[in-house]
Amino acid sequence: MSDSSTINDDTERTLEFEFVRATENAALNAMTWLGKGDKNGADAAACDAIYGIFDRMDCCASVMIGEGIKDAAPGIFLGEKLGRWTSGSPHFDIALDPVDGTTNIAHGLPNSISVIAASITGDGQSHAMCHLPSFYTEKLAWGPEVVCWLEKAGLSIALDDPLRLTLNRVATALDKPLGKLVVCTLNRPRNQHIIVNLRECGVGVRLITDGDITAALAPSMPDSGIDLYVGIGGATEAVLTAAALKTLGGDMLVRMWPRDEAELASLLETHSHEEIYAVRQTNDLVSGSSAVFCATGISDSPLLPGVKMTGNKAVTSSVLLRAHSRTVRYMRTVHDMGHKFMPLRSTGPGS
């Protein structure tokens, strides 16, 4: 292992649990808004907790994938600097979604999580993460078994392949009849043509209302019951998913999806037509070997249980993934809320 790889490994080991503390606190702070019909209130609470942790961290973190821009909600935005930025501190690109599934938390529904991904920027590397400026992206995500089969068979999956061809290849890779395949997608008008196509192909369809990070990771998670994710979902979530897939061994295809001519015109002011419609894979979205992904459940999801409150005790469930070592850690933490110190930016240092 090279000296730079050792430094990256040690840096990740030092700071990875601080990232988990940030998502834990975000989940706990946002949980107080569960079912109150105010997704912006939940978002603001989660952001406040994440800021509170980073304000005490010795790192230089640049937000490459922020939250809040899409719907004018309170958020942590593209270009913000997190951490104390002290001399000699490690440099990270950060992607985050303080609450993935804001609509769900507002209505007291399952499938909301708090997510952070980080990647060390190496020597001579301006950024380790790709910023996707569109509101939505087309996505197709599959698990490590499919990745291995495609490599051995000398085949590939393309975003513009007929869906039936993709489904047949996934079914063959997983040694399943086509009719036993389960595909997940967001239940949105923009995805209705995909849903109709999936049903015509005879596969099982699992529809979700929000939170497509969990859904896109599901094909790479053991016992998720999901074999493929397809559909048009948030661009922010695509990069977060890519960071996790670098650890899990799965892969995905992503392409920006302008909603209308006005958005396309706006994108063309800073990007070429070829850049906008380029198809990107996991390693295009998060380059290099460094990637840390952590998430904490807010309400129950296929990825993680949500926060459980019993009296003055709160139980959080989190997952921590590292691409460098391919480590997957699940953590169940009991918080005594009567004694827990939760730093928040809104209450200032020493709160």
BELVEN-V955162 format. One record per pair of residues at least 24 apart in sequence whose ideal C-beta (glycine too) atoms are under 8 Angstrom apart, sorted by the first residue. I is the first residue (numbers start at 1). J is the second residue. D is the distance in Angstrom with one decimal. If there is no record, write none. Layout:
I & J & D
I & J & D
This chain:
4 & 122 & 6.8
4 & 123 & 6.6
5 & 289 & 7.3
5 & 324 & 7.7
8 & 120 & 5.0
8 & 122 & 7.5
8 & 289 & 7.5
8 & 290 & 5.1
8 & 324 & 6.9
9 & 324 & 5.7
9 & 325 & 7.6
11 & 90 & 4.5
11 & 120 & 6.2
12 & 120 & 7.0
12 & 290 & 6.6
12 & 292 & 5.6
12 & 322 & 6.1
12 & 324 & 6.4
15 & 57 & 6.9
15 & 59 & 6.1
15 & 90 & 7.3
15 & 92 & 8.0
15 & 118 & 7.7
15 & 292 & 7.9
16 & 292 & 5.2
16 & 294 & 7.2
16 & 320 & 6.1
16 & 322 & 6.7
17 & 320 & 7.6
18 & 53 & 6.3
18 & 57 & 5.5
19 & 116 & 5.0
19 & 118 & 6.2
19 & 292 & 6.2
19 & 294 & 4.8
19 & 320 & 7.7
20 & 294 & 4.8
20 & 296 & 7.3
20 & 318 & 5.4
20 & 320 & 5.5
20 & 331 & 6.7
21 & 53 & 5.5
22 & 49 & 7.1
22 & 50 & 4.8
22 & 53 & 4.0
22 & 54 & 6.7
22 & 116 & 5.9
23 & 50 & 7.7
23 & 114 & 4.3
23 & 115 & 6.7
23 & 116 & 5.6
23 & 294 & 5.4
23 & 295 & 6.0
23 & 296 & 4.0
23 & 318 & 6.3
24 & 296 & 5.0
24 & 316 & 5.0
24 & 318 & 6.2
24 & 333 & 6.4
24 & 335 & 7.7
25 & 49 & 3.9
25 & 50 & 7.3
25 & 52 & 6.8
25 & 53 & 6.2
25 & 342 & 5.2
25 & 343 & 7.7
26 & 50 & 5.2
26 & 98 & 5.2
26 & 99 & 7.4
26 & 114 & 4.0
26 & 296 & 7.0
27 & 113 & 7.6
27 & 114 & 4.8
27 & 296 & 4.2
27 & 297 & 6.6
27 & 298 & 4.7
27 & 306 & 7.9
27 & 307 & 5.6
27 & 316 & 5.8
28 & 307 & 6.3
28 & 314 & 5.9
28 & 316 & 6.7
28 & 335 & 6.7
28 & 337 & 7.9
28 & 342 & 6.9
29 & 342 & 6.9
29 & 344 & 7.4
30 & 98 & 7.2
30 & 99 & 5.5
30 & 105 & 6.4
30 & 112 & 7.9
30 & 114 & 6.8
30 & 298 & 5.6
31 & 298 & 5.8
31 & 306 & 7.8
31 & 307 & 4.6
31 & 309 & 7.5
31 & 314 & 7.7
33 & 105 & 6.3
33 & 106 & 7.3
34 & 105 & 5.6
34 & 108 & 5.5
34 & 298 & 7.3
34 & 299 & 6.5
35 & 105 & 7.9
35 & 106 & 7.6
35 & 107 & 6.7
35 & 108 & 3.0
36 & 106 & 7.0
37 & 106 & 5.4
37 & 107 & 7.0
38 & 106 & 6.0
39 & 73 & 7.0
39 & 99 & 7.6
39 & 102 & 3.8
39 & 103 & 6.0
39 & 105 & 6.6
39 & 106 & 4.0
40 & 73 & 4.7
40 & 74 & 6.0
40 & 102 & 7.8
42 & 99 & 5.4
42 & 102 & 6.1
42 & 105 & 4.8
42 & 106 & 6.5
43 & 67 & 7.3
43 & 68 & 6.8
43 & 73 & 4.8
43 & 74 & 5.5
43 & 75 & 6.3
43 & 98 & 6.1
43 & 99 & 5.4
43 & 102 & 5.7
44 & 73 & 7.7
44 & 74 & 3.9
46 & 98 & 3.4
46 & 99 & 4.9
46 & 114 & 5.7
47 & 74 & 5.9
47 & 75 & 6.0
47 & 76 & 5.3
47 & 98 & 4.9
48 & 344 & 4.9
48 & 345 & 5.6
48 & 346 & 5.0
49 & 98 & 7.9
49 & 342 & 6.5
49 & 343 & 7.9
49 & 344 & 6.1
50 & 76 & 6.5
50 & 96 & 6.8
50 & 98 & 5.7
50 & 114 & 7.9
50 & 116 & 7.3
51 & 76 & 7.2
51 & 82 & 7.5
51 & 344 & 7.5
51 & 345 & 3.7
52 & 342 & 7.0
52 & 343 & 3.6
52 & 344 & 4.4
52 & 345 & 5.2
52 & 351 & 7.8
53 & 343 & 6.4
54 & 82 & 4.0
54 & 83 & 5.3
55 & 84 & 7.3
55 & 343 & 7.0
55 & 345 & 6.0
55 & 349 & 7.4
56 & 84 & 7.4
56 & 343 & 6.2
57 & 82 & 7.6
57 & 83 & 4.9
57 & 84 & 6.4
58 & 83 & 7.0
58 & 84 & 5.5
58 & 86 & 5.4
58 & 89 & 4.8
59 & 83 & 3.9
59 & 84 & 7.3
59 & 85 & 8.0
59 & 89 & 5.1
59 & 90 & 5.6
59 & 91 & 7.7
59 & 92 & 5.9
60 & 85 & 4.9
60 & 89 & 5.0
60 & 90 & 6.9
60 & 91 & 4.6
60 & 92 & 7.0
61 & 91 & 7.7
61 & 92 & 4.5
61 & 93 & 7.7
61 & 94 & 4.6
61 & 118 & 7.1
62 & 91 & 7.4
62 & 92 & 7.2
62 & 93 & 5.7
62 & 94 & 6.6
62 & 121 & 7.9
62 & 127 & 7.5
63 & 94 & 5.1
63 & 95 & 7.8
63 & 96 & 7.1
64 & 93 & 4.6
64 & 94 & 6.5
64 & 95 & 5.9
64 & 127 & 6.2
64 & 129 & 4.2
64 & 130 & 7.8
64 & 131 & 5.3
64 & 239 & 7.4
65 & 94 & 7.5
65 & 95 & 3.4
65 & 96 & 6.8
65 & 117 & 7.8
65 & 129 & 6.5
65 & 131 & 6.6
65 & 132 & 7.8
65 & 236 & 5.2
65 & 239 & 4.7
65 & 240 & 6.7
66 & 96 & 7.1
66 & 236 & 7.4
67 & 96 & 6.1
67 & 97 & 5.1
67 & 98 & 5.6
67 & 99 & 7.9
67 & 236 & 6.3
70 & 135 & 5.9
70 & 234 & 7.0
70 & 236 & 7.3
73 & 102 & 7.2
78 & 131 & 6.7
90 & 120 & 6.2
91 & 120 & 6.8
91 & 121 & 4.7
92 & 118 & 4.6
92 & 119 & 6.6
92 & 120 & 5.8
92 & 121 & 6.9
92 & 128 & 8.0
93 & 118 & 7.0
93 & 119 & 5.1
93 & 121 & 5.9
93 & 127 & 5.5
93 & 128 & 4.6
93 & 129 & 4.2
94 & 118 & 5.3
95 & 129 & 5.8
95 & 236 & 7.3
95 & 239 & 4.8
95 & 240 & 5.1
95 & 243 & 6.4
96 & 240 & 7.4
97 & 213 & 6.9
97 & 236 & 5.8
97 & 237 & 6.5
97 & 240 & 6.0
99 & 298 & 6.6
100 & 210 & 7.9
100 & 211 & 5.1
100 & 212 & 7.9
100 & 213 & 4.9
100 & 214 & 7.3
100 & 237 & 6.4
100 & 240 & 7.7
101 & 210 & 4.6
101 & 211 & 3.5
101 & 298 & 7.4
101 & 299 & 7.4
101 & 301 & 7.6
102 & 210 & 7.3
103 & 209 & 6.8
103 & 210 & 4.7
104 & 209 & 6.6
104 & 210 & 4.8
104 & 211 & 6.2
104 & 299 & 6.3
105 & 298 & 5.9
105 & 299 & 6.2
108 & 299 & 7.5
109 & 209 & 7.0
109 & 210 & 7.8
109 & 299 & 6.6
110 & 299 & 5.0
110 & 300 & 4.6
110 & 301 & 6.1
110 & 306 & 7.3
111 & 208 & 6.3
111 & 209 & 7.4
111 & 210 & 6.3
111 & 211 & 4.3
111 & 214 & 6.2
111 & 299 & 6.6
111 & 300 & 7.4
111 & 301 & 4.4
111 & 302 & 7.6
112 & 210 & 7.5
112 & 211 & 6.1
112 & 297 & 7.8
112 & 298 & 4.3
112 & 299 & 4.6
112 & 301 & 7.0
112 & 306 & 7.4
113 & 211 & 6.8
113 & 213 & 6.9
113 & 214 & 6.3
113 & 295 & 4.8
113 & 296 & 6.6
113 & 297 & 5.4
113 & 298 & 6.0
113 & 301 & 5.8
113 & 303 & 6.5
113 & 304 & 6.1
114 & 295 & 6.6
114 & 296 & 5.0
114 & 298 & 6.2
115 & 213 & 5.9
115 & 240 & 5.3
115 & 293 & 7.5
115 & 294 & 7.4
115 & 295 & 4.6
116 & 293 & 7.6
116 & 294 & 5.6
116 & 295 & 7.8
117 & 239 & 7.2
117 & 240 & 5.1
117 & 243 & 3.5
117 & 244 & 7.0
117 & 286 & 7.4
117 & 291 & 6.7
117 & 292 & 6.7
117 & 293 & 4.7
117 & 294 & 7.8
118 & 243 & 7.8
118 & 291 & 7.5
118 & 292 & 4.8
119 & 243 & 6.7
119 & 286 & 5.6
119 & 287 & 7.8
119 & 288 & 6.5
119 & 290 & 5.0
119 & 291 & 5.0
119 & 292 & 7.4
120 & 288 & 7.5
120 & 290 & 4.1
122 & 288 & 5.8
122 & 290 & 7.4
125 & 287 & 7.6
125 & 288 & 6.9
128 & 286 & 6.6
128 & 287 & 5.6
128 & 288 & 5.3
128 & 290 & 6.7
129 & 239 & 5.9
129 & 243 & 7.8
129 & 285 & 6.9
129 & 286 & 5.6
129 & 287 & 7.7
130 & 239 & 6.6
130 & 280 & 6.7
130 & 284 & 6.2
130 & 285 & 4.8
130 & 286 & 7.4
130 & 287 & 7.6
131 & 239 & 7.8
132 & 235 & 4.1
132 & 236 & 7.9
132 & 238 & 6.3
132 & 239 & 6.6
132 & 254 & 7.4
132 & 256 & 5.9
132 & 285 & 7.8
133 & 235 & 7.5
133 & 256 & 7.6
133 & 267 & 6.2
133 & 270 & 7.0
133 & 271 & 7.0
134 & 235 & 5.1
134 & 256 & 3.9
134 & 257 & 6.3
134 & 258 & 6.0
134 & 263 & 6.9
134 & 267 & 6.3
134 & 276 & 7.4
135 & 234 & 7.6
135 & 235 & 6.5
135 & 258 & 7.9
135 & 259 & 5.8
135 & 263 & 6.5
136 & 190 & 7.4
136 & 232 & 5.2
136 & 233 & 6.5
136 & 234 & 6.4
136 & 235 & 6.2
136 & 256 & 7.8
136 & 257 & 4.6
136 & 259 & 6.4
137 & 232 & 7.1
137 & 233 & 6.9
137 & 234 & 7.4
137 & 235 & 4.7
137 & 238 & 4.9
137 & 254 & 5.0
137 & 255 & 6.2
137 & 256 & 5.6
137 & 257 & 5.5
138 & 231 & 7.8
138 & 232 & 5.5
138 & 253 & 7.8
138 & 254 & 6.9
138 & 255 & 4.7
138 & 256 & 8.0
138 & 257 & 5.0
139 & 212 & 7.4
139 & 216 & 6.1
139 & 229 & 6.7
139 & 230 & 7.0
139 & 231 & 6.2
139 & 232 & 7.2
139 & 233 & 5.8
139 & 238 & 6.0
139 & 241 & 7.8
139 & 252 & 6.1
139 & 253 & 7.2
139 & 254 & 5.6
140 & 166 & 7.1
140 & 228 & 7.4
140 & 229 & 7.2
140 & 230 & 5.2
140 & 252 & 6.3
140 & 253 & 4.6
141 & 216 & 4.3
141 & 217 & 7.5
141 & 219 & 5.9
141 & 220 & 7.6
141 & 228 & 7.2
141 & 229 & 4.2
141 & 230 & 7.8
141 & 241 & 6.7
141 & 245 & 7.2
141 & 250 & 6.5
141 & 251 & 7.3
141 & 252 & 3.9
141 & 253 & 7.9
142 & 170 & 6.1
142 & 219 & 5.2
142 & 220 & 7.8
142 & 227 & 7.7
142 & 228 & 5.5
142 & 229 & 7.8
142 & 250 & 6.1
142 & 251 & 6.3
142 & 252 & 7.4
143 & 219 & 4.0
143 & 220 & 4.2
143 & 221 & 7.9
143 & 227 & 7.5
143 & 248 & 7.5
143 & 249 & 7.7
143 & 250 & 4.7
144 & 220 & 6.1
144 & 248 & 6.6
144 & 249 & 3.5
144 & 250 & 5.5
145 & 173 & 5.9
145 & 174 & 5.9
146 & 170 & 5.6
146 & 173 & 4.4
146 & 174 & 6.9
146 & 219 & 7.5
146 & 250 & 7.8
146 & 251 & 7.9
147 & 249 & 6.2
147 & 250 & 6.4
147 & 251 & 5.3
148 & 173 & 7.8
149 & 173 & 3.5
157 & 253 & 7.0
158 & 253 & 7.4
158 & 279 & 7.6
159 & 253 & 4.6
159 & 255 & 5.8
159 & 279 & 5.2
163 & 194 & 7.3
163 & 197 & 5.1
163 & 198 & 7.0
163 & 201 & 6.6
163 & 230 & 7.3
164 & 197 & 7.9
164 & 201 & 5.2
166 & 228 & 7.6
166 & 230 & 7.9
167 & 198 & 7.8
167 & 201 & 5.5
167 & 203 & 5.9
167 & 228 & 7.3
170 & 227 & 6.0
170 & 228 & 5.3
171 & 227 & 7.9
174 & 227 & 6.0
176 & 227 & 7.2
178 & 202 & 6.0
178 & 203 & 6.3
179 & 203 & 6.9
179 & 204 & 7.9
180 & 204 & 7.4
181 & 227 & 5.0
181 & 228 & 7.0
182 & 206 & 5.8
182 & 225 & 5.9
182 & 226 & 5.6
182 & 227 & 5.2
182 & 228 & 7.9
183 & 226 & 7.5
183 & 227 & 6.5
183 & 228 & 4.7
183 & 229 & 7.3
183 & 230 & 6.1
184 & 208 & 6.4
184 & 215 & 4.7
184 & 218 & 6.1
184 & 226 & 4.8
184 & 228 & 7.4
184 & 229 & 5.0
184 & 230 & 7.8
185 & 215 & 7.6
185 & 229 & 7.0
185 & 230 & 5.5
185 & 231 & 3.8
186 & 210 & 7.5
186 & 212 & 5.6
186 & 215 & 7.3
186 & 231 & 5.1
186 & 232 & 7.4
186 & 233 & 5.5
188 & 231 & 7.7
188 & 232 & 7.3
190 & 232 & 4.9
191 & 231 & 4.6
191 & 232 & 5.8
194 & 230 & 6.0
194 & 231 & 5.7
194 & 232 & 8.0
198 & 230 & 7.6
211 & 301 & 6.5
212 & 237 & 5.4
212 & 241 & 8.0
213 & 237 & 4.8
213 & 240 & 5.4
213 & 241 & 5.4
213 & 244 & 7.8
213 & 295 & 7.5
214 & 301 & 4.8
214 & 302 & 5.8
214 & 303 & 4.4
215 & 302 & 7.8
216 & 241 & 4.5
216 & 252 & 6.5
217 & 241 & 6.0
217 & 244 & 5.5
217 & 245 & 7.2
217 & 248 & 7.0
217 & 250 & 7.6
217 & 303 & 6.3
218 & 302 & 5.7
218 & 303 & 7.4
219 & 250 & 6.2
220 & 244 & 7.8
220 & 245 & 6.1
220 & 248 & 3.9
220 & 249 & 6.7
220 & 250 & 3.4
221 & 248 & 7.2
221 & 302 & 7.6
221 & 303 & 6.7
224 & 302 & 5.5
224 & 303 & 8.0
225 & 302 & 7.6
226 & 302 & 7.4
232 & 257 & 5.3
238 & 285 & 6.7
239 & 285 & 5.1
239 & 286 & 6.8
240 & 293 & 7.2
242 & 282 & 4.6
242 & 285 & 3.8
242 & 286 & 4.8
243 & 285 & 7.9
243 & 286 & 4.9
243 & 291 & 4.6
243 & 292 & 7.4
243 & 293 & 4.6
243 & 321 & 7.9
243 & 323 & 7.5
244 & 293 & 4.0
244 & 321 & 5.5
245 & 282 & 4.9
246 & 282 & 6.0
246 & 283 & 7.4
246 & 286 & 5.8
246 & 291 & 4.5
246 & 323 & 4.0
247 & 291 & 6.6
247 & 293 & 6.3
247 & 321 & 3.8
247 & 322 & 6.1
247 & 323 & 4.7
247 & 326 & 5.9
247 & 327 & 7.4
247 & 328 & 6.7
248 & 321 & 6.9
248 & 328 & 7.3
249 & 326 & 7.4
250 & 282 & 7.7
251 & 281 & 6.1
251 & 282 & 5.2
252 & 281 & 6.8
252 & 282 & 5.7
253 & 279 & 5.5
253 & 280 & 7.4
253 & 281 & 6.1
254 & 279 & 7.2
254 & 280 & 4.9
254 & 281 & 7.6
254 & 285 & 6.5
255 & 279 & 4.9
255 & 280 & 7.1
289 & 323 & 6.3
289 & 324 & 5.6
290 & 323 & 6.7
290 & 324 & 6.2
291 & 321 & 7.9
291 & 322 & 7.4
291 & 323 & 3.8
291 & 324 & 7.7
292 & 320 & 7.4
292 & 321 & 7.0
292 & 322 & 5.5
292 & 323 & 7.5
293 & 319 & 7.9
293 & 320 & 7.6
293 & 321 & 4.3
294 & 318 & 6.3
294 & 319 & 6.7
294 & 320 & 4.7
294 & 321 & 7.2
295 & 319 & 5.5
312 & 336 & 6.5
312 & 337 & 5.2
312 & 338 & 4.8
313 & 337 & 7.0
